[in-house]
Amino acid sequence: MTSSVHPGPPPRPRVLLATFQLVPDGEDGGDLLLTALAERGIDAAWAVWDDPEVDWSAADLVAVRSTWDYHRRLPEFLAWARRTASLTRVLNGPDVFTWNADKSYLVRLGELVPTVPTRTLGDATLLPVLREATAAWGTVVVKPATGAGGAGVVLADAADDPRLAGLGPAPWVVQPLVTSVRTEGEVSVFVLAGVPVLQVAKVPSGGEIRVHEHFGAPRGPSRSTPTWPPPPARPWSPRTRSAASGWTTPVSTSCATTTAGR
């Protein structure tokens, strides 16, 4: 008599969501993402990208979500992305991160699709390009080529505008000021597989351009705050593996969360 062995259910995909030290559980609403993934049969957990205890190879997929210190530590962040990509699949991947981290890609992008006009600036080209830009556009926005959260953004009306003394180190990009950013805000559109699936309105705060509360703007109400309590998420731990099966029972990795700016 032969006996048949019935295999158990296939293992659930395991995803690590990369974040940074100030928001170890992800940004506001990070628990909702874990819940949504769990409902779709995916075990997910937040993990700080530079935490040496995280076993990135334990994940089927790593998705960079809230690494909002990358622009201050770009070489280190890109090196981490390359190492992680050698261990497991990284969504988008280090080549895309490298390209996207330098805003000068907007110059090339503007040759293909309509964008806000963009010029690049270096130490040697700062004054001549700014003279041309302010003559053509009036008030301009000068920002670091690698930056986030409005950090280092300067408005200028002329090449000798005293506000330019606040610029950080080169390189930079310069664009005309889009005044609707200060009045109507911006809209982010999420496109998956070529299909627009979601849009989010970002409302201006305090009359400033792209200023987050972390950099001095008053904190306003969150448009994405849910009015219903989500079911508790059960994330798997990225740090523990069993010798027998390679995985341990999912456990919570919750930590205190603080607010950080983009």
N, C-alpha and C positions, 0 to 999 in steps of 0.2 A: 504494500500500500504506500502510495506516495502522498506526501503532504505538500500543500501549496502555502507559500509565504505571501501574505498580502502586504505589499509595501505601504508604508504610511504616506500621509500627504507630502507633497514636495515641499522642500524648505522655502520659507518666505524670503523674498529678496530683502537684503539689508542695505540701508542707505545711511550714510553719514552726512550731515548738513554742517558745513564748515562755518564757524563764527569766530569772534575774537573775544579777548579776555573780559571786556566790559559788559558783554551780553552773552554769557556762557549758555543760556537757554534760548538764544535767538532774540530777535527784536520782539516788540509787543505783538502778541498773537502767535508767537512761535509754537505754542502748544496746539493751536488750531491746525497747523500744518502736520504735526505728528499725528493728530487724530484723523485728519483726512487721508493721510497715507495708510494708517492702520486699517481704516475702513476699506481700503483697496488692496489689502493683503500685503502691505509693505511694512516691515519693521524699520523705524527710523530713529535717530538720536542726533542731538546737537553735539558738536565736538569743537573745541578751540583749536584753530589751525596750527598754532605753535606749541601745543601741549605735547611734550616729549613722551607722555605715557599713552597717548592714543595709538592704537594699532589700526592704521589706515588700511592695511592689507585685509583686515577682517570684513571690510565692506564690499558689497557687490558694486556699489556706485558711491562716489563722493561728489556732492553738489556744493559749490561755493555759494553761500547765501548772505552772510552778514560779517564779512571780514573787513570791517570799516577802518582798520589801521593799515591796510595794504599800501596806501599811497605814501605813508611815512616810512615804510620798510619794504619798498618794492623789490630790491634785489633778493632779500631774504624770502619774501612771499613767493616770488617766481621760482626760486630754488626749491622751496617746499612743494610747489605745484608740480615741478618736474619730477621730484622724488616720488611724490604720491602717485603720479601718472605711471611711474615704472612699477608700482605695486598693484594698482587696481585701476578701474576706469574712472576718469574724472570728467564730469559733465563739462562740455565745451573744451576744456583742456588748456595746458599752459601756453600753447601758441596763440590761442584766442585771448587769453589774459594779457599776454605781452602786447599784442596789437591794440587791445581795448584800453590798456592802462595809459597810453600816450594819446592825448586828445588831438594830436596832429593828424590822426586818421580821419578827422572830419574834413580836412582839405581834400583828400582823395575821395571820400564819400560824397562830397559836394559836386564832384565831377560826374557822379552817377545818378544821384537823386537830389531833389530840392532840400537844402539844409540852410541853417543860419550861416551866412558867409563867415569864413574862418581864415585867418592868416597866422603863420607861425612867427615867433619872435625869439631871438637870441641876444646875447650881450651886444654883439656887433650891429645887429639889425634893429634893436629896440627903438631908437629915436627915429630913424628914417621911416620905418614901417608904421610907427604910431602917427607920424605926421600925415602920411598918406591915409591911414585909417580914419583919423579924426576929421580930416578934410572931407572924406567921402561919406562918413557915417554919422558924424557928430559925436555924441557920447558913446564911448566904447566900453566893453567889459574886457579886462585883462585878467587872465587866470593862469595858474600853473599848468603846464602840459600834463603833469601827473598830479591829480588832486581830487578831493571829494568833500562833500558837505559844505561847500562854499568857503572853505579855508583858503585864504590867500587871494580871494577874488577882489579886484579893485576896479572902480569906475573912474574913467578919465575923460576930460573934454579936450585935452590938448597934450602934446608930447611932453610939455613941461609941467603938467598938472602935479601939484605937490602931493596929491594922494598916491602917486606912483612910488613915493618913498617907502610905502608899505609892501612893495613887491618882495617876494621871496626870491630864491636863486633861479636862474634860467634853467631850462627853456620855458617859454610861455606861449599861449595863444591869445589872439585878440579877435573879438567879434563885436558887431554893433549891438547896442542895448536894445533888447526887445521889450518895449515898454509894457506890453500886456502881461509880462511875467509879474510885474508889480501890482497890477490891477485885477487881472483875471486868473493869474496863476498858470500852471502848466498841466498838460494831460499826458500821462504815460499809458501807452497802449501795449498790451501783451499779445504777441503773435506766436502761435504754436502751429508748426507744420504749414505755414503760410496763411493761417486763418486767424484774424483778430478775435480773441476770446474774452478780453477783459480790458477795461480802461479805468484809470484811477485819476481823479482830479486832485492836484496839489495846490492848495490855496496859499497865497502870499501871506506873510506874517510881518507886521510892523513896518510895512512899506519898504522892506529891504529886499535885495535880490538873493534868493537861494540861501537864506540864513536859517539855520536850525537852532532850536533852543540851547543846544550844547555850546553854540557860539554866541549866545547873548540874546536871542530873540525870545519873546514870551512863549511859553508852551500853550498851545491851543488844544481844543478837543480833537480826539482822533476820529476820523471818519470811518475807520475800519473796526472800531471797537464793537464787538458783538453785544447784542442785548439779551442773548440767551446763554446759559452756561454750557460749554461743550462737555461731552463725556470725557472722563479721565483718559489720558493717553498712557500707553505702557511701552515706552521706548526701550530698545535693547541697549546694553552697555557696550561702548566701543573699546573698553579696556580689559575685559575679562574673557577668556576662552577656556574651555575644558579640554583636558588632555585626550579624552575619549572621543568626543564628537566634534571638538573644535569650537563649540559654542556653549555658553551658559544660559540659564533661564533669563529672560529679559528682566532687567532691574531698572529702577529709576535712577537718573543721573542729575536730578534737579539741583540747581545752585541758586544763590541769590543773584538777582538780575538788577543791573543799574542801567541808567539811560546814557546813550552815547549818540553823537551826531554823525551824520553821513558826511 
